[in-house]
Amino acid sequence: MSAVLVLTGLQWLSLKPKEPPQVELEGEEVSHSAPGLPRALTAELQWVWDSLRSATRARSMVLFYKGRCLLQEGVAPAGQALGAATPGPICQKAMQSGTGNYLANLVLFPGRLEFAGYLPPNCQAALIQPVGKDGVLVVGSDTQRGFTRLDQAWVSTVADKLEVALERLGPGSGFKQQQ
């Protein structure tokens, strides 16, 4: 009976999933929003970052809208010009298809170089979520498989809310767009 209890205990230990290690992201803490944004939009973007940072494993975030980097928050590569990043092919595909992409282990993904200009070099996971047809939200994590399905649903809902806010601030609202 003792041997059965010991073996059962060992089996229970082996069934518990191991937490992926959390890494310290390389880079510097930044908070950048594009110049010329209305105060209401800046507040909305700050709310998005605060909510994602507190509710998920998000440690870095970039928002592209109409080819322009509107927001860069969290950890960014050191020495990079803030706001100068542009969306690459993975982001373009997400905007065109309207579906997000989750790269759970960014280290193993060959397309990770696309994110080198705005995500930390040792970023472990990336969540790419379209914001309508003109925008994309890129969220980075310090943990492999750092975003659960619930986190992905939350980011999708936040992106929908953000799309409404960005559309409301179209031409004539003071939102200066670069062409």
Secondary structure by P-SEA (a helix, b strand, c coil): caaaaaaaaaaaaaacccccccccccccccccccccccaaaaaaaaaaaaaaaacccccbbbbbccccccccccccccccccccccccaaaaaaaaacbbbbccccccccccccccccccccccbbbbbbccccbbbbbbbcccccccaaaaaaaaaaaaaaaaaaaaacccccccccc
